[in-house]
Amino acid sequence: MTGKILETFPAGEPRGCRAAEDYAAQRQREGVPASVVMDMETDSFLVVVPDPQLA
């Protein structure tokens, strides 16, 4: 995945990926093409946007 990381959320939180999903949904309502991916190396959920230069 190549893009810009907007925010990170620890996977060990009690709500799991829900906080990341909520954050991404808010960005999407603002018109930002955000999505959630799992970073296995850091055990975190990342909210990312694609790199427009690669599109």
Beta strands, then each sheet from edge to edge (+ up, - down):
strand 1: 3-10
strand 2: 35-39
strand 3: 44-50
sheet 1: 1+ 3- 2+
end
